[in-house]
């Protein structure tokens, strides 16, 4: 069974002028192929979370993101890292 986690920012961000609020999309991050007791695989999951947060908030390479997009990314990334810590704790406890 492929293990996955859903990572996304929880709430809409404040609007700027007449711009629509930036909201994170839900992004699945697969980790069933990783041994989360391994530091190497934990780093791999951290990279996947970073990519997922960028995708969820439409952070594009080579373009300077708006303040709202960066706030979305930071919140999505932090939420993903919190979920990652929970998953690693479960693995360590035999879950």
C-alpha positions in Angstrom: 0.0 0.0 0.0 1.4 3.4 -1.0 1.4 5.8 2.0 0.6 9.4 1.2 -0.1 12.5 3.2 -2.2 15.5 2.2 -0.3 18.8 2.6 -1.9 22.1 2.1 -2.3 25.5 3.8 -5.4 25.6 6.0 -6.8 29.1 5.3 -7.0 31.7 2.7 -4.6 34.5 3.0 -5.4 38.2 3.1 -6.1 40.0 -0.1 -3.9 42.7 -1.5 -5.8 45.6 -3.2 -8.2 44.0 -5.6 -6.3 40.8 -6.0 -7.9 37.5 -5.2 -6.7 35.7 -2.1 -3.9 33.2 -2.6 -5.0 29.7 -1.4 -3.0 26.6 -1.4 -4.2 23.6 -3.5 -4.2 20.2 -1.9 -1.2 18.2 -2.9 -0.5 14.5 -2.2 3.0 13.6 -1.1 3.9 9.9 -1.3 6.2 8.4 1.2 5.5 4.7 1.2 8.8 4.1 -0.6 10.8 5.7 2.2 12.2 4.4 5.4 11.4 7.3 7.7 13.8 5.9 10.4 16.6 6.9 8.0 17.9 10.4 8.0 18.5 10.2 4.3 14.9 9.3 3.6 13.6 12.0 6.0 15.6 14.5 3.9 14.0 13.1 0.8 10.5 13.6 2.3 11.5 17.1 3.3 12.4 17.9 -0.3 9.1 16.4 -1.5 7.2 18.6 1.0 9.1 21.6 -0.3 8.1 20.8 -3.9 4.5 20.1 -2.9 4.3 23.5 -1.0 5.7 25.2 -4.1 3.1 23.4 -6.3 0.3 24.1 -3.9 0.9 27.8 -3.9 1.9 28.2 -7.6 5.5 29.3 -6.8 7.2 29.4 -10.2 10.9 29.0 -10.8 12.5 32.1 -12.2 9.8 34.5 -11.2 9.7 36.7 -8.1 6.6 35.6 -6.1 4.2 38.1 -4.6 4.1 38.5 -0.8 0.8 36.6 -0.7 2.3 33.7 -2.7 5.3 33.6 -0.4 3.0 33.6 2.7 1.0 30.8 1.2 4.2 28.8 0.5 5.6 29.4 4.1 2.3 28.3 5.7 2.0 25.2 3.4 5.6 24.3 4.0 5.2 24.6 7.8 2.0 22.6 7.7 3.7 19.9 5.7 6.7 19.8 8.1 4.4 19.4 11.0 2.6 16.5 9.3 6.0 15.0 8.5 7.0 15.2 12.2 3.8 13.4 13.1 4.4 10.7 10.5 8.0 10.2 11.7 6.9 10.0 15.3 4.3 7.3 14.4 6.9 5.3 12.5 9.3 5.5 15.6 6.4 4.3 17.8 5.8 1.3 15.5 2.8 2.8 13.7 
